[in-house]
Amino acid sequence: KRQLKKIVCLALITSMILGQKTLKTTKNVTAKEKKDIKIAIDAGHQARGNFAMEPVGPGSSTRKAKVAGGATGVASHVPEYKLTLAVSKKLQKELKARGYKVYMIRTKNNVNISNKKRAQLANKSGADIYIRIHADNSRAVTGASGLYPSKANRYVSKLSAKSKKLSSCLLKSYCKKTKIRNRGLVARDDLTGTNWSKIPVSLIEMGFLSNPSEDRKMQKSNFQIKMAKGIADGIDAYFK
């Protein structure tokens, strides 16, 4: 009986040790640490638009302007390219504080980087996801939206599901933090900066520069910090 008890005890101890090792190994394999995750951030537009043409996607005969001019705040008169960079820099700071690696497509306004090139830079950076920061322009409208490639996209259909999930996480968290109206997700297959991406990609329209109230709100530094935190919360949610 004593010998049998010893055998049973040894078996139980061995099983517990092996179980702990298995759990530890599984955790290490499946849970990617934040320090190993890189986020590519593109502050939309630049000081001067570039209206030379480029393919809307790999192998496409359809061509669009390399960089559109962007919107301008109806009340603040601040151009979109300045707003997107201000928020992107705050997002960079917030993500680094949370332990992520960050790659910035641009860090100043006086650049000339086409939408195709921006996506290619994100691809080459080794980033896990690509976030495009923009603001919207339409009379008497408010709210934020998330743009992603559809399943029918002829260039990046394989990125559709993950890009939609990323857009959903970003938009939900952003609107929760900022209280800006959630206008929902929009499938777009005509965006050059999206169609050249090789990693999950989302374009977030943070609000409407054409709406005086929303424009003024987005120009405030404290509110921009809130905007950045909302986007960062969405990134956390995506990688959970």
C-alpha positions, 0 to 999 in steps of 0.5 A: 500500500505504501509503495502504491501511495508513493507511485500515485503521489509521484504521478500527481506531482509529475502531472502538475509539473508538466501541466505548469510547463505546458501552460507557461509554454503556451502563454509564451507562444500565443501572447505577443508582448507589447514590446514586440508589437509595432504600429505604423502611423500615417498622419494624413496629407502634408503641407502641399498636395501632390497632384501627379498621378499614381496607380490606385493599387498594384497593377491597376490602370486606375490612377489617382492623385498622389496626395490630396490637399485635405480639408481645412477647419471651417472655424479654426482655419487649421488645415487637416495635415496639421491636425493629423500630425498633432494627434499622431504625435500624441498617439505615438507618445501614448503608445510608447508609454504603453510599451508598443513600438511605433513607426511614424510615416511622417514627423513634419508637415513639409514632406512629399510622400505619396499615398502609395509610398506611405503604405510601402514604408509601413510595409517595410517598417515591420509593423503589425498594423497600419493606422491612417489618421484623417479628418472629414469634410462635409457640411452639417455632419458630425462624427467619426468613421472607420474605413477598411478594404472590403472582401471584394477588394481586388488588391487586398481582399485577404486583409479585409477581415483583420482590417475590419476588426481593427477599424471596429476596435479603433472606432468603438474605443475612440468614440467611447473616449471622446464622446464623438458620434460613431458613424460606423464602418465603411468599406472602401476599395478606392483608397491608394494608401490602403490598397498598397498595404500588406498588413491590416490597415484602417483609416480613421476619420476622427471628426468633421473639420467642416463642422464648427463645433467639432472643428474647435473641439479637435484643435484643443490640445487636451482633447487631442490627448483624449483622441490619442488615448481613445485610438490607443485603447482600440489598439489594445482591444485589437491585440487582446 
